[in-house]
Amino acid sequence: MIMDHPGGRHRIKIAILLLFIVSLLAPGAWGDSGPLPARDWNPQNLKRLEALPPNPLTFAVLGDSRDNPPVFQGLLRQMARDPDIQFVIHLGDMVDEGDLTRYRGFFQSLRPDLKMPLLAVIGNHELQGDPGGKLYAEIYGPRYFSFHLQGNYFIMLDDAAKTGLDEEQLSWLTAELQKAQAYQTRLVFLHVPLFDPRGGEHHHCLPPESGRRLAALFQEYKVTRIFAAHIHSYFDGAWDGVPYAITAGAGAKLYGDDPGHFFHHYLKVSIKGDQVQIQVRPLGPQGGQ
């Protein structure tokens, strides 16, 4: 039997008040609750690509905007002024940590200027605070996927854990590369580069064995070009004969001061037939206006 006593009711009210205060002080109580800023973002934007006009196909690639709206929005404004660019691919590290507050900030930075579709690859910073990538998957959809567009095959990978692809994803990738042989170009997008082009003591890349395994696979299946991020800079070259571009200058702190590599930028990629042309677009003086 519960006694209905005034003193007991008072203690219950105090207990409820204390529980309420504790809930407000709990981690994430203010920033990590409420609705998602998006859901199934990548699948929804893939549907928008179906309406694109025929060749030449032109899109932008960038990476590592990481909680720097002024630079990121400046680059988006530059893209918006280019009538050729049809969509954008972000190579990951959109946020510094994978929580709702930062994701909301990222999507808020898109709204003023981004009218075209944007597809996203997962980066290692999306896993910080969300090690299983559950929140990322709820917002963006599958962590790796592929699509084809006007004779071109796009493969979007998940190497965000920086340990290389697991066997399940490697098996999937091999099957995708086999299907991609029927297309004019085979384009691979991932966050962490196979190797660090700076060499020496720099190892901001996949473990050597994982990088070599992917490079051999891409060479075997004649990948047209690899796009990676993670090293806050711009580099290009070839890994086992496969051309690559590292583009990670969308806002995160740059890793050096050599103006040939370390500057804020995006890539403008144009494809006609089996030819892929890349133009580097630095953040211009009008970008921030």
C-alpha positions in Angstrom: 0.0 0.0 0.0 1.3 3.5 -0.9 0.6 6.1 1.8 -0.6 9.5 0.4 1.2 11.7 2.8 2.0 15.4 2.2 5.7 14.9 3.1 5.9 11.9 0.8 4.5 13.9 -2.1 7.0 16.7 -1.5 9.9 14.2 -1.6 8.6 12.8 -4.8 8.4 16.3 -6.4 12.0 16.9 -5.3 13.1 13.6 -6.8 11.4 14.4 -10.1 13.0 17.8 -10.2 16.5 16.3 -9.5 16.0 13.7 -12.3 15.0 16.5 -14.6 18.1 18.5 -13.8 20.4 15.5 -14.2 18.8 14.8 -17.7 19.6 18.4 -18.7 23.2 18.0 -17.7 23.7 14.6 -19.3 26.1 14.5 -22.3 24.3 15.5 -25.5 21.2 16.7 -23.8 21.2 20.0 -25.5 22.9 19.3 -28.9 22.2 15.6 -29.6 18.5 15.4 -29.3 15.7 16.2 -31.7 15.1 15.5 -35.4 17.8 14.5 -37.8 19.0 17.3 -40.3 18.5 14.8 -43.1 17.7 11.2 -43.7 18.9 8.9 -46.6 20.7 12.0 -48.0 22.8 10.1 -50.5 20.0 8.0 -52.0 17.8 11.0 -52.2 20.5 13.0 -54.1 21.2 10.0 -56.4 17.6 10.3 -57.6 18.2 13.9 -58.5 21.1 12.9 -60.7 18.8 11.0 -63.0 17.6 14.3 -64.5 21.0 15.5 -65.5 21.5 16.5 -69.2 23.8 14.4 -71.4 27.6 14.8 -71.9 29.8 16.5 -71.1 29.4 15.5 -67.4 30.9 18.1 -65.0 31.0 17.9 -61.2 33.0 19.2 -58.3 35.0 17.2 -55.7 36.3 18.5 -52.4 37.0 17.2 -48.9 37.7 18.1 -45.3 35.5 21.1 -44.7 35.5 20.2 -41.0 33.5 22.9 -39.2 34.8 25.8 -41.2 31.6 27.3 -42.7 33.3 30.6 -44.1 35.7 28.7 -46.3 33.3 25.9 -47.2 30.5 28.3 -48.1 32.9 30.4 -50.1 33.7 27.4 -52.2 30.0 26.6 -52.6 29.4 30.1 -53.8 32.1 29.7 -56.4 30.6 26.4 -57.6 27.1 28.1 -57.7 28.5 30.7 -60.1 29.8 28.0 -62.5 27.0 26.9 -64.8 28.9 23.8 -65.9 28.9 22.1 -62.5 26.0 19.7 -62.1 26.7 18.1 -58.7 29.2 17.9 -55.9 31.0 15.0 -54.2 32.3 15.6 -50.7 35.1 13.2 -49.7 34.4 13.2 -45.9 35.3 15.0 -42.7 32.3 17.2 -43.1 32.2 17.6 -39.3 34.8 17.5 -36.6 32.8 14.9 -34.6 29.8 12.8 -35.6 27.1 14.4 -33.4 23.8 16.0 -34.2 24.9 19.5 -33.4 27.8 19.5 -35.9 25.7 17.7 -38.6 23.0 20.3 -38.2 25.7 23.0 -38.7 27.0 21.3 -41.8 23.5 21.2 -43.4 22.9 24.8 -42.4 26.0 25.8 -44.3 24.7 24.1 -47.4 21.3 25.9 -47.5 22.3 29.4 -48.7 24.2 28.4 -51.9 23.9 24.7 -52.7 21.1 24.1 -55.2 22.7 21.1 -56.9 22.9 17.5 -55.6 25.7 16.7 -53.2 26.9 13.1 -52.4 29.1 12.3 -49.4 31.8 9.8 -48.6 32.3 9.0 -44.9 35.5 10.3 -43.3 37.3 9.4 -40.1 36.0 12.4 -38.2 32.4 11.3 -38.8 33.3 8.3 -36.7 34.6 10.4 -33.8 31.9 10.3 -31.2 30.0 7.8 -33.4 32.5 4.9 -33.7 30.0 2.6 -35.2 28.8 5.1 -37.8 25.2 4.6 -36.8 24.3 8.3 -36.9 26.1 8.8 -40.2 24.1 5.9 -41.7 20.8 7.3 -40.4 21.6 10.7 -42.1 23.4 9.7 -45.3 22.4 6.0 -45.9 24.8 3.1 -46.7 28.5 3.8 -45.9 29.6 2.5 -49.3 27.7 2.4 -52.6 28.0 2.8 -56.4 26.1 4.3 -59.3 26.5 4.8 -63.0 25.9 8.0 -64.9 26.1 8.6 -68.6 28.6 5.8 -69.3 30.7 6.4 -66.1 30.8 4.1 -63.1 31.2 5.8 -59.7 32.4 3.7 -56.7 32.1 5.4 -53.2 34.1 3.5 -50.6 34.3 3.5 -46.8 37.9 3.5 -45.5 37.1 5.9 -42.6 38.5 3.6 -40.0 41.9 4.1 -41.6 42.7 0.3 -41.4 41.7 -0.5 -44.9 38.6 -2.2 -46.3 37.3 -5.3 -44.5 36.8 -8.5 -46.5 33.1 -7.9 -47.0 33.7 -4.5 -48.6 36.6 -5.8 -50.6 34.4 -8.6 -52.1 31.8 -6.0 -52.9 34.4 -3.7 -54.5 35.8 -6.5 -56.7 32.3 -7.3 -58.0 31.6 -3.6 -58.6 34.9 -3.2 -60.6 34.0 -6.2 -62.7 30.6 -4.6 -63.5 32.4 -1.3 -64.2 34.4 -2.8 -67.1 31.4 -2.2 -69.4 31.6 1.5 -68.8 33.9 4.2 -70.4 35.3 5.4 -67.1 35.7 3.9 -63.6 36.0 6.4 -60.8 36.8 5.6 -57.2 36.1 8.0 -54.3 37.4 7.4 -50.7 38.5 9.5 -47.8 41.9 8.1 -46.7 44.5 8.0 -49.5 46.2 4.7 -50.4 49.6 6.3 -49.8 51.0 9.6 -48.6 52.5 11.5 -51.5 54.8 13.5 -49.2 56.8 10.4 -48.4 59.5 10.2 -45.7 58.0 10.4 -42.2 54.6 11.2 -43.5 52.1 8.3 -43.2 48.7 10.0 -43.3 47.2 7.2 -45.3 46.1 3.5 -45.2 48.5 0.9 -43.7 51.0 -0.1 -46.4 49.6 -3.6 -47.0 46.0 -2.2 -47.4 47.2 0.5 -49.8 49.1 -2.0 -51.9 46.2 -4.4 -52.0 43.8 -1.6 -53.3 46.4 -0.3 -55.7 46.8 -3.7 -57.3 43.0 -4.1 -57.5 42.6 -0.7 -59.1 45.4 -1.4 -61.6 43.9 -4.9 -62.5 40.5 -3.4 -63.2 41.8 -0.3 -65.0 40.4 2.3 -62.7 40.4 5.6 -64.6 41.0 7.8 -61.5 41.1 7.8 -57.7 39.9 10.7 -55.6 40.9 10.9 -52.0 41.1 13.5 -49.2 42.4 13.4 -45.5 45.7 15.1 -46.2 44.7 18.8 -46.0 46.2 19.8 -49.3 46.2 19.2 -53.1 48.3 16.5 -54.7 48.1 14.5 -57.9 50.1 11.6 -59.4 49.7 7.9 -60.0 49.6 4.8 -57.7 50.7 1.7 -59.7 49.9 3.5 -62.9 46.4 4.6 -61.7 46.0 8.4 -61.6 44.9 9.9 -58.3 44.0 13.3 -56.9 44.0 14.3 -53.3 41.7 17.2 -52.6 41.2 18.1 -48.9 41.2 21.9 -48.9 37.6 22.7 -48.2 38.2 24.4 -44.8 40.1 22.2 -42.3 43.5 23.5 -41.2 46.1 23.1 -43.9 49.1 20.8 -43.3 51.8 23.0 -44.7 52.6 26.4 -46.3 53.9 25.3 -49.8 51.5 27.3 -52.0 51.7 24.6 -54.7 50.0 22.1 -52.4 48.4 23.7 -49.3 45.5 26.0 -50.2 41.8 26.0 -50.0 40.2 24.7 -53.1 37.9 22.3 -54.9 38.3 20.3 -58.1 36.2 20.8 -61.2 36.0 17.4 -63.1 34.8 17.2 -66.6 34.2 13.9 -68.5 33.6 13.5 -72.2 33.8 10.0 -73.5 36.7 8.2 -71.7 38.6 11.5 -71.1 38.7 12.9 -67.6 39.8 16.5 -67.2 40.5 18.1 -63.8 40.9 21.8 -63.0 41.9 23.0 -59.6 39.8 25.8 -58.4 41.4 27.8 -55.4 39.2 29.8 -53.1 39.1 33.2 -54.8 38.8 36.7 -53.3 35.1 36.7 -54.2 34.5 33.3 -52.5 33.8 34.7 -49.1 31.3 37.4 -50.3 
